[in-house]
């Protein structure tokens, strides 16, 4: 095999792997009942032949399960097994779960754990409170650009200014397309406010009536790894309640700091 052929094969193999991982990833972000083939194709923009080939392989290997009665694909036992093996390396979600439950019970609103993943953030956990109007904007598995959202911006504010500038340059096009209110100016203002107060109050920049408040969680070196947040309708996050919730989040955040 010559070098050109070898390189082409490697590129094709990497592309196939990424497409297969994309199928697994999209199934982590939907209803546990899974998706039909047509829905997978629509969400990922793959052609039918590629989607059928990949889902068949993933099913044969145990990473997907196909329900013939509904036509839906859902995550299979190999994904669960991989999660069990990886779980001991991720203590933060285990420690954060009771914290989120307490925050949801105390506030009546929705509490979240979000983690840093490269230049994105991922919602890992969500706990809902008793207040009848609940935040449905973010669910576990959702990826957002770093700086977009209260928890994400709380983490961003923990970085040096030069790194923040690099992050904003990297995701500028994505923000302009999907989150137009999160301009550079708006994010910098949130960063400065977060550093001043210790918590980030996001004033409806994603959806006008959906506000959120968050604190960042650092690792042992002081670098951001996660955030905990509370989201509610605008009327429930006015002063002085936002200040009270901010202090509560800061207290809980201290107990999670340094957890990997």
VEXLOKE-767457 format. One record per residue (C-alpha): residue number from 1; x, y, z. Coordinates in Angstrom, 2 decimals, decimal comma. Example, Ala and Ser with C-alpha at 12.3 -4.5 7.8 and 13.67 -1.06 7.14 Angstrom:
2
> k xx yy zz
> 1 12,30 -4,50 7,80;
> 2 13,67 -1,06 7,14;
! end
This chain:
260
> k xx yy zz
> 1 0,00 0,00 0,00;
> 2 1,53 3,36 -1,01;
> 3 1,49 6,41 1,27;
> 4 -1,34 8,13 -0,61;
> 5 -3,58 5,08 -0,41;
> 6 -2,70 4,55 3,24;
> 7 -3,52 8,18 4,09;
> 8 -6,84 7,98 2,23;
> 9 -7,75 4,80 4,10;
> 10 -6,88 6,40 7,44;
> 11 -9,02 9,45 6,68;
> 12 -11,96 7,28 5,62;
> 13 -11,60 5,15 8,75;
> 14 -11,54 8,20 11,00;
> 15 -14,62 9,58 9,26;
> 16 -16,49 6,31 9,76;
> 17 -15,52 6,26 13,43;
> 18 -16,69 9,84 13,93;
> 19 -20,03 9,06 12,29;
> 20 -20,53 6,02 14,49;
> 21 -19,68 8,06 17,58;
> 22 -22,07 10,77 16,41;
> 23 -24,90 8,23 16,42;
> 24 -24,05 7,18 19,98;
> 25 -23,76 10,81 21,04;
> 26 -27,11 11,85 19,61;
> 27 -28,80 8,93 21,37;
> 28 -27,50 10,18 24,72;
> 29 -29,41 13,43 24,19;
> 30 -32,87 12,14 23,37;
> 31 -35,64 10,22 25,08;
> 32 -34,39 6,85 26,44;
> 33 -36,86 5,17 24,06;
> 34 -34,42 6,09 21,27;
> 35 -34,81 7,18 17,66;
> 36 -36,07 5,70 14,43;
> 37 -33,73 5,45 11,47;
> 38 -35,38 8,42 9,74;
> 39 -34,81 10,55 12,85;
> 40 -31,14 9,56 13,06;
> 41 -30,67 10,47 9,41;
> 42 -32,41 13,81 9,91;
> 43 -30,47 14,77 13,04;
> 44 -27,04 13,84 11,68;
> 45 -27,45 14,60 7,99;
> 46 -26,18 11,17 6,95;
> 47 -27,40 9,27 3,91;
> 48 -29,57 6,21 4,49;
> 49 -27,03 3,62 3,36;
> 50 -24,36 4,97 5,73;
> 51 -26,80 5,18 8,63;
> 52 -28,05 1,63 8,10;
> 53 -24,50 0,26 7,88;
> 54 -23,33 2,03 11,02;
> 55 -26,38 1,23 13,15;
> 56 -26,20 -2,43 12,08;
> 57 -22,55 -2,64 13,14;
> 58 -23,19 -0,85 16,44;
> 59 -26,12 -3,17 17,11;
> 60 -24,08 -6,29 16,33;
> 61 -21,37 -5,08 18,73;
> 62 -23,88 -4,39 21,52;
> 63 -23,60 -0,61 21,56;
> 64 -27,15 -0,22 20,23;
> 65 -30,37 -2,16 20,68;
> 66 -33,02 -2,23 17,94;
> 67 -36,68 -2,65 18,81;
> 68 -38,40 -4,24 15,77;
> 69 -41,86 -3,32 17,10;
> 70 -41,21 0,43 17,14;
> 71 -38,26 0,65 14,75;
> 72 -36,31 2,61 17,37;
> 73 -32,63 2,36 18,20;
> 74 -31,45 2,98 21,75;
> 75 -28,18 2,66 23,64;
> 76 -27,15 -0,92 24,33;
> 77 -25,44 -2,88 27,11;
> 78 -21,89 -2,19 25,92;
> 79 -22,44 1,54 26,48;
> 80 -23,64 0,79 30,01;
> 81 -20,65 -1,46 30,64;
> 82 -18,25 1,22 29,40;
> 83 -19,90 3,72 31,71;
> 84 -19,45 1,44 34,71;
> 85 -15,76 1,04 33,96;
> 86 -15,27 4,80 33,51;
> 87 -17,39 5,81 36,52;
> 88 -14,68 5,51 39,22;
> 89 -12,65 8,14 37,36;
> 90 -15,50 10,65 37,55;
> 91 -16,34 11,29 41,17;
> 92 -17,82 14,75 40,59;
> 93 -21,26 13,64 39,32;
> 94 -21,63 11,26 42,27;
> 95 -20,78 13,98 44,79;
> 96 -22,82 16,61 42,97;
> 97 -26,05 14,59 42,72;
> 98 -27,19 15,15 46,33;
> 99 -26,09 18,79 46,10;
> 100 -28,32 19,33 43,07;
> 101 -31,22 17,58 44,79;
> 102 -30,81 19,86 47,80;
> 103 -30,63 22,96 45,60;
> 104 -33,77 21,95 43,72;
> 105 -35,63 21,24 46,97;
> 106 -34,50 24,47 48,62;
> 107 -35,15 26,74 45,64;
> 108 -38,09 24,96 44,04;
> 109 -36,38 25,53 40,68;
> 110 -34,20 23,43 38,36;
> 111 -30,59 22,68 39,30;
> 112 -27,84 21,58 36,90;
> 113 -24,33 20,17 36,87;
> 114 -22,35 21,20 33,79;
> 115 -18,79 20,10 32,99;
> 116 -16,08 21,53 30,80;
> 117 -15,25 19,50 27,69;
> 118 -12,58 21,12 25,55;
> 119 -14,05 24,42 24,39;
> 120 -17,61 23,21 24,98;
> 121 -19,64 22,47 28,08;
> 122 -21,89 19,45 28,67;
> 123 -24,88 19,24 30,99;
> 124 -24,47 16,02 33,00;
> 125 -27,21 16,22 35,63;
> 126 -30,52 18,01 36,10;
> 127 -32,80 18,00 39,15;
> 128 -36,21 19,65 39,08;
> 129 -37,83 21,50 41,96;
> 130 -41,45 21,83 42,95;
> 131 -42,25 25,14 41,23;
> 132 -44,80 24,36 38,46;
> 133 -43,05 26,40 35,75;
> 134 -39,86 24,48 35,02;
> 135 -36,84 25,13 32,87;
> 136 -36,86 22,81 29,85;
> 137 -34,14 24,63 27,93;
> 138 -31,24 22,36 28,93;
> 139 -31,22 18,60 29,46;
> 140 -28,45 16,10 30,28;
> 141 -26,20 15,49 27,30;
> 142 -26,63 18,95 25,76;
> 143 -23,43 20,60 24,49;
> 144 -23,07 24,39 24,53;
> 145 -20,17 26,62 23,50;
> 146 -17,99 27,73 26,40;
> 147 -19,33 31,09 27,60;
> 148 -22,95 30,49 26,59;
> 149 -25,24 30,04 29,60;
> 150 -24,76 30,80 33,28;
> 151 -22,79 27,68 34,18;
> 152 -20,67 27,90 31,06;
> 153 -19,90 31,57 31,63;
> 154 -19,10 30,93 35,29;
> 155 -16,41 28,50 34,13;
> 156 -15,15 30,88 31,45;
> 157 -14,70 33,65 34,01;
> 158 -12,18 31,48 35,89;
> 159 -9,78 31,57 32,94;
> 160 -7,16 34,28 32,28;
> 161 -8,30 37,09 29,98;
> 162 -6,07 35,98 27,13;
> 163 -7,62 32,49 27,16;
> 164 -11,10 33,97 27,25;
> 165 -10,30 36,02 24,17;
> 166 -9,12 32,88 22,38;
> 167 -12,30 31,00 23,31;
> 168 -14,53 33,83 22,09;
> 169 -12,66 34,01 18,80;
> 170 -12,99 30,25 18,36;
> 171 -16,76 30,05 18,86;
> 172 -17,74 33,48 17,50;
> 173 -19,46 32,10 14,40;
> 174 -21,36 29,45 16,36;
> 175 -22,58 32,02 18,87;
> 176 -23,62 34,45 16,15;
> 177 -25,61 31,72 14,42;
> 178 -27,24 29,98 17,40;
> 179 -26,94 32,36 20,37;
> 180 -26,92 35,90 18,91;
> 181 -27,44 37,63 22,27;
> 182 -24,19 36,14 23,55;
> 183 -21,98 38,72 21,88;
> 184 -18,38 39,28 22,94;
> 185 -19,49 42,41 24,79;
> 186 -22,29 40,61 26,64;
> 187 -20,00 37,75 27,69;
> 188 -17,23 40,06 28,87;
> 189 -19,78 41,94 30,98;
> 190 -20,93 38,66 32,52;
> 191 -17,31 37,65 33,16;
> 192 -16,58 40,89 35,03;
> 193 -19,82 40,64 37,03;
> 194 -19,06 37,01 37,89;
> 195 -15,60 37,85 39,13;
> 196 -17,04 40,68 41,23;
> 197 -19,93 38,76 42,82;
> 198 -18,50 35,24 42,75;
> 199 -21,49 33,92 40,82;
> 200 -22,86 34,43 37,31;
> 201 -26,39 35,74 36,82;
> 202 -27,44 35,14 33,22;
> 203 -30,28 37,53 32,35;
> 204 -32,24 35,72 29,67;
> 205 -29,68 35,84 26,90;
> 206 -30,72 32,43 25,52;
> 207 -34,47 32,85 26,01;
> 208 -35,80 36,14 27,33;
> 209 -37,74 34,75 30,30;
> 210 -35,26 31,98 31,15;
> 211 -32,71 33,23 33,67;
> 212 -30,02 31,26 35,48;
> 213 -27,44 31,69 38,20;
> 214 -24,27 29,62 38,57;
> 215 -20,86 29,21 40,19;
> 216 -17,79 27,58 38,73;
> 217 -16,07 24,60 40,33;
> 218 -12,25 24,50 40,08;
> 219 -9,86 21,58 40,17;
> 220 -6,92 21,42 42,57;
> 221 -4,97 23,82 40,35;
> 222 -7,75 26,38 40,26;
> 223 -8,75 25,59 36,68;
> 224 -12,47 25,30 35,88;
> 225 -13,86 21,79 35,54;
> 226 -17,58 22,22 36,15;
> 227 -20,35 24,44 37,43;
> 228 -23,56 24,13 39,40;
> 229 -26,50 26,33 38,51;
> 230 -30,14 27,10 39,13;
> 231 -32,48 28,13 36,30;
> 232 -35,88 29,74 36,66;
> 233 -38,23 32,23 35,09;
> 234 -37,16 35,85 35,29;
> 235 -39,49 36,86 38,12;
> 236 -37,86 34,29 40,44;
> 237 -34,30 35,52 40,02;
> 238 -34,64 39,16 40,94;
> 239 -32,75 40,88 43,75;
> 240 -32,41 39,91 46,63;
> 241 -33,34 36,26 45,85;
> 242 -30,62 35,97 43,22;
> 243 -28,07 37,17 45,77;
> 244 -29,29 34,60 48,30;
> 245 -29,16 31,78 45,76;
> 246 -25,74 32,94 44,63;
> 247 -24,39 32,64 48,16;
> 248 -25,98 29,21 48,52;
> 249 -24,36 28,07 45,28;
> 250 -20,99 29,39 46,42;
> 251 -21,23 27,41 49,67;
> 252 -22,12 24,20 47,83;
> 253 -19,47 24,88 45,19;
> 254 -16,76 24,94 47,85;
> 255 -17,67 21,41 48,90;
> 256 -17,21 20,19 45,31;
> 257 -14,00 22,07 44,52;
> 258 -11,05 19,84 43,73;
> 259 -13,27 16,84 42,92;
> 260 -12,26 15,06 39,71;
! end
